[in-house]
Amino acid sequence: MRSIVEKLVEEAVQENPKLFLIDLKISSDNTIIVIVDGDQGVSIKECMRISRHVEHNLDRETTDFSLEVTSPGLTEPLVNKRQYIKNIGRNIVVKTETEKFDGELVKVDDNDITLKWKVREPKPVGKGKVTIVKTAVLPYENIKQTKVKLKF
């Protein structure tokens, strides 16, 4: 069943090149969860279109199933390079094995991302503090989790 569902989801996603698959889960009780994202987000209409494409091409007579097509939630981690690209200019929190970075995503490459942030540090000479802009280049393989930082 998984290979059929994967093929159907792939067909539906390919109809709109701005969309991409994030995750596909099929539980033992045939609950199918499809998570898609898009370069400019995903509309409910697109989720419905993908759902219909999958549902109309699976035979409920053969296998009973439930289907949910959704976009990733605001608090879900980024897992796809295209998600990083769509979030350039936003503040993110990145956890590596040893550190946590909180800054603006300024660049996304094939192998890494670049963050920048401001910190207040003591002046090298004299009293007081000075604002310094720091940057970090983080390879994807070192990233354990990345989440968009929500502003309220």
C-alpha positions as CSV (number, residue, x, y, z in Angstrom):
1,M,0.0,0.0,0.0
2,R,2.8,2.4,0.9
3,S,4.3,2.4,-2.6
4,I,0.9,3.1,-4.2
5,V,0.2,6.0,-1.8
6,E,3.7,7.4,-2.3
7,K,3.2,7.3,-6.1
8,L,-0.2,9.1,-5.8
9,V,1.1,11.8,-3.5
10,E,4.1,12.3,-5.8
11,E,1.8,12.7,-8.8
12,A,-0.4,15.2,-6.9
13,V,2.5,17.3,-5.6
14,Q,4.1,17.4,-9.1
15,E,1.0,19.2,-10.5
16,N,2.1,22.3,-8.5
17,P,5.9,22.7,-8.7
18,K,5.8,25.1,-5.7
19,L,4.7,22.2,-3.4
20,F,7.0,19.6,-1.9
21,L,6.4,16.5,0.3
22,I,7.7,16.8,3.9
23,D,6.5,13.5,5.4
24,L,4.2,10.5,4.6
25,K,3.2,8.2,7.4
26,I,1.0,5.1,7.2
27,S,0.1,3.5,10.5
28,S,-0.8,-0.2,11.1
29,D,-4.5,0.6,11.0
30,N,-4.1,2.3,7.6
31,T,-4.3,5.9,8.8
32,I,-2.4,7.9,6.1
33,I,-0.9,11.2,7.1
34,V,0.6,13.3,4.3
35,I,2.4,16.5,5.2
36,V,3.2,18.9,2.4
37,D,4.7,22.4,2.3
38,G,5.1,25.0,-0.4
39,D,7.5,27.7,-1.3
40,Q,4.8,30.2,-0.5
41,G,2.9,28.0,2.0
42,V,0.1,25.5,1.2
43,S,-3.6,26.5,0.8
44,I,-6.5,24.4,2.1
45,K,-7.5,24.1,-1.6
46,E,-4.2,22.4,-2.4
47,C,-4.5,20.0,0.6
48,M,-8.0,19.1,-0.6
49,R,-6.7,18.5,-4.2
50,I,-4.0,16.2,-3.0
51,S,-6.4,14.4,-0.7
52,R,-8.9,13.8,-3.5
53,H,-6.2,12.6,-5.9
54,V,-5.1,10.0,-3.4
55,E,-8.5,9.0,-2.2
56,H,-10.1,8.6,-5.6
57,N,-7.2,6.4,-6.7
58,L,-7.3,4.0,-3.8
59,D,-9.9,1.2,-3.5
60,R,-11.8,1.3,-0.2
61,E,-13.2,-2.1,-1.2
62,T,-9.8,-3.6,-1.0
63,T,-8.4,-1.7,2.0
64,D,-10.2,0.6,4.5
65,F,-8.2,3.7,5.3
66,S,-8.4,7.2,6.7
67,L,-6.5,10.0,5.0
68,E,-5.3,13.4,6.3
69,V,-3.4,15.9,4.1
70,T,-2.0,18.8,6.0
71,S,0.8,21.4,6.0
72,P,3.4,21.5,8.8
73,G,2.4,23.4,11.9
74,L,4.1,26.6,12.9
75,T,6.0,24.9,15.7
76,E,7.2,21.9,13.6
77,P,10.9,21.7,12.9
78,L,12.3,22.5,9.4
79,V,13.3,19.2,7.7
80,N,13.7,20.2,4.0
81,K,16.2,22.5,2.3
82,R,13.2,24.3,0.6
83,Q,11.8,25.1,4.0
84,Y,15.0,26.8,4.9
85,I,14.9,28.8,1.6
86,K,11.4,29.9,2.2
87,N,12.3,31.2,5.7
88,I,15.3,33.3,4.7
89,G,15.0,36.6,6.6
90,R,13.2,35.1,9.5
91,N,14.5,34.4,13.0
92,I,15.2,30.7,13.7
93,V,16.5,28.6,16.6
94,V,19.0,26.0,15.6
95,K,20.2,23.2,17.9
96,T,23.4,21.3,17.1
97,E,24.9,18.5,19.3
98,T,26.7,21.0,21.4
99,E,25.2,24.5,20.9
100,K,22.0,26.5,20.4
101,F,21.9,29.4,17.9
102,D,19.2,32.0,17.8
103,G,19.4,34.4,14.8
104,E,18.2,35.5,11.4
105,L,18.6,33.0,8.6
106,V,20.5,35.0,6.0
107,K,21.7,32.4,3.5
108,V,21.0,28.8,2.5
109,D,23.5,26.8,0.4
110,D,23.6,23.2,-0.7
111,N,25.6,22.1,2.3
112,D,24.9,24.6,5.0
113,I,23.0,27.6,6.3
114,T,24.2,31.0,7.6
115,L,22.8,32.8,10.6
116,K,23.5,36.3,12.0
117,W,22.6,37.9,15.3
118,K,23.6,40.8,17.5
119,V,25.1,40.6,20.9
120,R,26.2,43.2,23.5
121,E,29.8,42.6,24.7
122,P,32.1,44.6,26.9
123,K,34.2,47.2,25.1
124,P,37.8,46.1,24.5
125,V,39.0,49.3,26.2
126,G,37.1,51.3,28.8
127,K,33.7,50.8,30.4
128,G,30.4,50.0,28.7
129,K,29.3,47.6,26.0
130,V,29.3,47.6,22.3
131,T,26.9,45.8,19.9
132,I,28.6,43.2,17.7
133,V,27.1,41.3,14.8
134,K,28.0,37.7,14.8
135,T,27.5,35.0,12.1
136,A,27.6,31.2,12.1
137,V,27.8,28.9,9.1
138,L,26.1,25.6,10.1
139,P,26.4,22.5,7.9
140,Y,23.2,20.5,7.6
141,E,24.8,17.4,9.1
142,N,25.5,19.2,12.3
143,I,21.9,20.5,12.7
144,K,19.8,18.4,15.1
145,Q,16.7,20.6,15.0
146,T,15.6,24.0,13.5
147,K,12.5,25.8,14.3
148,V,11.1,29.2,13.2
149,K,11.0,31.6,16.1
150,L,7.5,33.0,16.4
151,K,7.0,36.7,17.2
152,F,4.0,37.9,19.1
